[in-house]
Amino acid sequence: MTSLMAAYGRLPVTMTSGAGAEVRDSEGRTYLDALGGIAVCALGHADPAVADAIATQARTLLHVSNLYSIPAQEELGAALCRVADMDKAFFCNSGAEANEACIKIARLHGHAKNIATPTVIVMDTAFHGRTLATIAATGNERIQKGFGPMTPGFVTVPYDDAAAVDALGDAREDIVAVMVEPVQGEGGVIVPKAGYLAELRRICDARGWLLICDEIQSGMGRTGRWFAYQHEDILPDVVAVAKALGNGMPIGACLARGEAASLIQPGSHGTTFGGNPLACAVGVAVVGELERRDLVARAGELGTRMLDGFRAALHNRPGVVDVRGKGMMMGIELDAPCGELVERALEAGLLINVTAGNVVRLLPPYILGNAEADEIVARVTRLIETFLAENDAAAADSSANATDRAASA
Ligand SMILES: *Cc1c(COP(=O)(O)O)cnc(C)c1O
């Protein structure tokens, strides 16, 4: 009997320690981690700089509240604004909370223009979190089910379709912002066409809307640039950051520039824990390590190496629909549901994820050596090939049975 609510379908294993790209379970088995705690552990497990930052800060000052100035928060805000080309930061404790701040800024932007029902354009197959506003922004019926009524103020268009966004601007007067993942994560590791974000930027400029990029999964260097929008040489007005920012310490941030950076004023938004000395000291250490070890470029390099490996092994393989990704955000789409691959990988000592039902998703730490990266490619390829071969055999079997039945009928 567990005392925990049944929110998660958990795998039957208990991880007890980790180091680098490996974790160890309570039975002493080791696993190669190609998931990094779902895009969180960019520096891998038990990173010494992160551990030192935690220990030092914990022995100095954990928390005082945002009633006082917090030097580590100032320092992390400045570092993030520098790498993101933004002006101001607001700190919170999770990805969903970072998106909540983005949405609140969009609404302030709308009310400043006397729009009574400010509405944000969001994308189908998006994922923005599990709070009441972010599930409305997520637009996925499975995630919304049972939680109605939905928070109003969102309208959904297809992802990677800038024309649909522009058309809504002609159809309605109450749009104030466009919210988009530069690469969709939970939706199936979907990389939009080159130029999509630049086109959204152009539309937002022409119509006076804010462009909000949810970089919670794609940010902090994962795609080979600090933020995925930097691949298109554009700047959003507002950016949500979380996951890898703390390498496991819960922390999120909303970054903004220009007018959008000055909409939040004293009293308009806040959080007790957000940006506390401990979380920010860790964030400073994470940014410091990513820079010192040149790990953003390394994430891009490793991603190319691994995607090339997967393409060489699986391209044109019947049953494989697509191999895609950007940097250390990779997806292999199969033509059938493949959720069981997660457990099979676990049995084989490998941590992976399946999203959107049929997309094997990898979000490895950026600290992999080439040999570890190649090992992940080889092991995931083997898993997929075995799985597809079994499916082929089962299909051949059932069609043979069908032929037998037809013959005996
Ligand atoms: C994980 C994720 C979120 C939600 O973050 P939480 O920390 O789980 O609240 C939001 N948007 C994207 C793109 C994500 O990947």
The ligand as an SDF file (V2000), in Angstrom:
LIG
                    3D

 15 15  0  0  0  0  0  0  0  0999 V2000
    8.0540   20.1300  -18.9190 C   0  0  0  0  0  0  0  0  0  0  0  0
    7.4330   21.2150  -19.6860 C   0  0  0  0  0  0  0  0  0  0  0  0
    6.5410   22.1150  -19.0900 C   0  0  0  0  0  0  0  0  0  0  0  0
    6.0590   21.9640  -17.6620 C   0  0  0  0  0  0  0  0  0  0  0  0
    7.0920   22.0870  -16.7350 O   0  0  0  0  0  0  0  0  0  0  0  0
    6.8310   21.6070  -15.2190 P   0  0  0  0  0  0  0  0  0  0  0  0
    8.1230   21.9290  -14.5190 O   0  0  0  0  0  0  0  0  0  0  0  0
    6.5420   20.1470  -15.2840 O   0  0  0  0  0  0  0  0  0  0  0  0
    5.6810   22.3740  -14.6940 O   0  0  0  0  0  0  0  0  0  0  0  0
    6.0500   23.1480  -19.8630 C   0  0  0  0  0  0  0  0  0  0  0  0
    6.4120   23.3030  -21.1510 N   0  0  0  0  0  0  0  0  0  0  0  0
    7.2780   22.4660  -21.7510 C   0  0  0  0  0  0  0  0  0  0  0  0
    7.6630   22.7010  -23.1750 C   0  0  0  0  0  0  0  0  0  0  0  0
    7.8050   21.3890  -21.0530 C   0  0  0  0  0  0  0  0  0  0  0  0
    8.6280   20.5350  -21.6570 O   0  0  0  0  0  0  0  0  0  0  0  0
  1  2  1  0
  2  3  1  0
  2 14  2  0
  3  4  1  0
  3 10  2  0
  4  5  1  0
  5  6  1  0
  6  7  2  0
  6  8  1  0
  6  9  1  0
 10 11  1  0
 11 12  2  0
 12 13  1  0
 12 14  1  0
 14 15  1  0
M  END
$$$$
